């Protein structure tokens, strides 16, 4: 709840909240600081429905310790930071009126602070009011804090910085901080860093002309497969129901591009009828859409296509097509969405980027789950989880701790440009999946089993000779592939 605080005795010392929000100023009479104080009731009201507390004294009480004072904020010059909004895990009982740091209580070992210096966001008292309304409306609705980025991190060093602190600054590119990230950062031991995220809005294909959409689909297909022939027929108009027509191994593929706000079944059926009338029934028929597609529509299209002899029918909704573009051909998004004329050529250090991705992915394999040679008794904690997490890294570039905390975001195997390297990474991915599946299968068959001590989290596994050989052979193959494409130190067992 939001409180006016005349005496800290009114707040139970054992009261715990996910976070506390304080107003920090010099105590001087100046416009931005005054606007902050005048809007206290608004902030308190907006926080009242959450596990948050907004606190200030009726009088601007002077407080000073090793972390906070009127001239020093965690070792930094306060004149550069104040006035500010402070979000922290510090209980208000730590703020007892004192002007002597030596008389203050010892700084909490797990103290963390998120500071929003108002001068970076606000030039007038009105700006303060707007920021407060936006910030606390987001807090009230448990939404992400919008348009922020990390200005600077101040890790605790027990010399100048007595607590972990980050300062925020405006971010017009869409940076957001989910409330959960705030709580995790302030919660002792739950997250080592405050995570700022960005929301990427979906591509609006429907804003493009039919010709532009068809060209994008053609460019994607041109890169997706090794075609014997591939022709964009729709650009001329007289296409007999074939926007794009390709062949692979004597199998025909027809793609119809439907860039509408909603897909019309009659239009698709009319295009299929044109194919039938021209005696051009393909082996594979795909409708690529610039909109959502219902299950009922998919079923109706597939049913009609089957009735005229089309063997396989597919429908890609706008979301499905976008995800294919992001996974397989991000350079096309640079050209068609961002307007970069030759993204393939502009990346002059493409080879260096590929090697960077490979190096970072290889680092994820340099861990006991992959490098420890198996014997009949082996100590590898959470082996299956380690393999599963590595599969996620290969696919998404998201590298996590065992508890699920994201350590970093690196390039995934899909972001490698060189087709040969991408193929090798695909083989590495398949072997990693095989390693995981083999481990679980050997567990089910009893060739890998716990040591028998009955300790729930015991990291020791007992393996039969066959299990050792299978697991080691897969990992050797993995390392051989990695070592064939990466520079520097080689991966190896033992």
Protein Blocks (a to p, Z undefined) as FASTA:
>chain_A
ZZddfbfklpcfkbccfbdcddddehiacfklmmmmmmmmmmmmmmmmpccdddddfbdc
ddddfkbcfkbgghiafklmmccddddfbdfklmccdfbfklpccddfkbccddddfklm
pcbfklmmmmmmmmmmmmmnopacehiacfbdcddehlmmmcdcddddddfeopacdfkl
mmmmmpghkafbdcdddddddddfklpcfklmmmmmmmmmmmmpccfbdcdfklnopnno
pabacdeehiacdddddddfbdcfklmmmmmmmmmmnopacfbdcdddfbdcdfklmmmm
mmmmmmnopabdcdddfklmmmmmmmmmmmlmmmmmnopablmlmmmmlmmmmmmmmmmm
mmmmmcfklmpccdfbdcdehklmmmmmmmmmmmnopacdfkopafbdcddfklpmblml
mmmmmmmmmmmmmmmmmmmmmmmnopaccehlopaklcbdcddfklmmmmmmmmmmmmmm
mmmmpgcjdddeZZ
